[in-house]
Amino acid sequence: MKVILQENVEGLGYLGDVLTVAKGYARNYLLPRKKAVVAEERQVKLLQHIKRQIDQKAKKELESLGESGKNLSKISLTFEVQTGKDDKLFGSVTSKDVAERLAAQGVEVDRRKIHLPQPLKELGTFSVAIKLHRDVVPKINVTLVKKAAEEATPEGGSEKDQADEAVDE
């Protein structure tokens, strides 16, 4: 029996696919759950028309996302992070932090689209992918640098150390 899938069915096909399946499978599973409709000539033509419209919209969207991707790939972010002994970070830089920094620069990106397998926990420069579309994945550079230490006073100790000494006296 020929059917047109109305939604993605795992192990069978994707939305809009015209497939031949067993009659029992179609009658007992696909049709009652509205996962497919019988592939009649009229519905096949309607499906083709809808696919053409979807393809046109997708092309326009892909072009606009391509432009956004080019602009986004020019951006590089620098995070000043606190470090401890042996330049170990206190905390980490996550996709949320990257999204907030991009928003501060006027670029709105959903944090779930920022592909960061693990939070950044080391100093250095990292290439971070942002998945705008399955075909548009620009990469931005994220640099983690050590936060400048407290200013030293002329005697060589930090201001905090001198304040502690004053309290002890």
JOLINNOR-V480854 format. One record per residue. OMEGA is omega in whole degrees, 0 to 359 (999 if undefined). BURIAL is + if it has 24 or more other C-alpha atoms within 12 Angstrom, else -. D_CENTER is the distance of its C-alpha to the mean C-alpha in Angstrom with 1 decimal. Layout:
omega burial d_center
OMEGA BURIAL D_CENTER
OMEGA BURIAL D_CENTER
This chain:
omega burial d_center
179 - 40.2
179 + 37.7
174 + 34.8
181 + 31.7
179 + 28.6
177 + 27.3
178 - 24.2
177 - 22.5
184 - 24.9
179 - 23.9
182 - 26.4
181 + 27.9
185 - 25.7
179 - 23.2
177 - 23.8
179 + 26.7
174 + 28.1
185 + 31.9
171 + 33.1
181 - 36.5
178 + 36.6
182 - 39.5
181 - 41.3
179 - 41.2
180 - 37.4
184 + 37.0
187 - 39.6
184 - 38.8
188 - 35.1
185 + 33.2
180 + 35.4
181 - 36.1
178 - 32.4
176 - 31.6
180 + 29.3
173 + 31.5
179 + 34.4
183 + 37.4
174 + 37.0
184 - 39.9
181 - 40.4
181 - 39.6
178 - 36.3
178 - 35.4
178 - 36.1
179 - 34.1
180 + 31.1
178 - 31.5
180 - 31.7
179 - 28.6
178 - 26.7
179 - 27.9
180 - 26.7
179 - 23.2
179 - 23.2
178 - 24.3
181 - 21.7
179 - 19.0
179 - 20.5
180 - 20.7
180 - 17.0
177 - 16.1
180 - 18.5
178 - 17.1
177 + 13.5
177 - 15.2
179 - 16.9
179 + 13.9
178 + 12.3
179 - 15.8
182 - 16.0
182 + 12.7
178 + 13.8
184 - 17.0
170 + 15.6
183 + 16.3
176 + 16.1
179 - 18.9
171 + 19.2
185 - 22.7
177 + 22.8
179 + 25.9
178 - 27.2
180 - 30.1
180 - 32.5
178 - 31.5
174 - 28.4
182 - 26.5
168 + 23.9
183 - 24.6
181 - 21.3
176 - 18.0
184 + 15.0
179 + 11.9
178 + 8.3
178 - 10.4
179 + 12.8
180 + 10.7
179 + 9.5
180 - 13.2
176 + 14.5
179 + 12.6
178 - 14.1
178 - 17.4
176 - 17.4
179 - 17.0
180 - 13.5
178 - 11.6
177 + 7.8
184 - 6.6
179 + 5.9
178 - 4.4
178 + 1.3
185 + 3.0
179 + 4.8
185 + 8.1
178 - 10.6
177 - 13.0
180 - 13.6
185 + 15.4
181 + 19.1
173 + 21.1
177 + 22.3
180 - 21.3
182 - 18.8
176 + 15.5
184 + 13.3
181 + 9.6
176 + 7.4
185 + 4.8
179 + 4.7
182 + 6.8
182 - 9.1
179 - 10.5
181 - 12.8
181 + 11.0
178 + 8.9
178 + 10.3
176 + 10.8
178 + 12.0
177 - 14.7
182 + 14.7
176 + 18.3
179 + 19.8
180 + 23.5
178 + 26.3
181 - 27.3
181 - 30.8
178 - 33.4
182 - 35.9
180 - 38.5
177 - 41.6
184 - 45.0
182 - 48.0
175 - 49.5
179 - 46.4
178 - 45.1
180 - 42.1
181 - 42.9
180 - 41.9
180 - 44.3
178 - 47.1
178 - 46.4
179 - 46.8
180 - 50.0
180 - 51.4
181 - 50.9
184 - 52.7
999 - 55.8
